[in-house]
């Protein structure tokens, strides 16, 4: 019994000496390292995982043109949010479209190339622009009835006959 008590006393004395010698640096060195905090997945990684293309500007054609007015900052931030969709070319099936776009005063003029018939992530402003630039109107001469003719009048009237689309950008998923 005396032997066990003396062993315990020596262990306690050794533990006290170890605690006295411990510094903050030694404690930090012996501490277990936890894994870094969870970092959300980037949209580029999500696009890669889904098999979609993450489209960046092909080329910057001019330097930034100045600063953006304060009242347009929220609108600008929303316009540069990436959305998922498919661009469909109705005229030449499978042909990608290339265009230049600069909507805001502080932005540079970027050249975009959007492939056809594949899932892509593009900025919201590019998706909206694809809807607008793909629309065109047709016009034709329509003959006026003869009973409404006068000697100095034209016999045909020029008027719009329809609205057509060269292609469409269709939103996919949660952004639709």
C-alpha positions, 0 to 999 in steps of 0.5 A: 500500500505504501508503494502505491501511495508513493507512486501516486505521490510521485505521479502527482508531483510530476504532473504539477511540474509538467503543468508549471512548464507548460506555456501557451505555445506548448499547449497550442502545439499539442492541441488538435487542429479542427478542419476549416469552416465550411466554405460554400461551393462556388457557382463555377464548381456547381456548373462543372458538377452539373456538366454545364458551361460557366461562361466568362467574357471571351475578351474585354474590348475596352478598359472600364469606363469610369465609376457606376452611379450609386443608384445603379449599384444594386441593379448592376449587382443583380445584372451580374448574377449568373443564371442557368439556361439553354440558348437555342438558335432557330436560324442555324442549328448548333451555331454559337452566337458572338456579340459585344455588350456594355450596359452600365457606365462603369463596365468595360465592353465585353465580347461574349460567345454563347454556345448553342443547345447546351446548359450554360451559366451566364450573367442575367444581363446577357440572358436578357440581352439574348432575348432582345437581340434575337427578335426582329420584325418583318414588313411588307407592302400591302395593297390598298383597295382600289376604291380608296385610291386617289390620283396622288396616293400610293397604291401600297401601304408599308406595314409590319407583318410579324415578329420573329426570333432568330433564337431564344435563351430559355432559363432552366431550374431555380432561375426560371 
